[in-house]
């Protein structure tokens, strides 16, 4: 029985033990999980697809970029690809924790992703494509964070961490545009 004294909000240990022994086949999803598990999995599948498309785009750009400063830009693109892969793996692991199977199937990847693969092009075009993609995922992840809220704090916190890195990526891409086009785009 849950304790209901004024000074505590904690459930007694015996009740917690009893709950932990029930439905153990659900793994980390306990009776106090307040979200809809299938919806959470479905939304996280879009994160996996989006991040996978970003890995592919940044990798392609890191290999195909040309120009005077292409080495440093290629290195930046490669770093972002590595970080996007970490985001994808975090979302895939969360899907697994929730009892789902992450969808890495290349079939339909582009339609599951919020982001686009891109077209390549010259250095500035690649930077622009990546900045647009980063801005898109920033908005997408903010919406997901609001959705998960307090219903699924583990997923929300994971997405908040990813969002912080995506904002850094957008700033990096903006700075590269300024460096290569010579004018700031952000108002001071």
Secondary structure, 3 states (H helix, E strand, C coil): CCCCCCCCCCCCHHHHHHHHHCCHHHCCCCCCCCCCHHHHHHHHHHHHHHHHHHHHHHHHHHHHCCCCCHHHHHHHHHHHHHHHHHHHHHHHHHHHHCCCCCCCCCCCHHHHCCCCCCCCCCHHHHHHHHHHHHHHHHHHHHHHHHHHCCCCHHHHHHHHHHHHHHHHHHHHHHHHHHHHHCCCCCCC
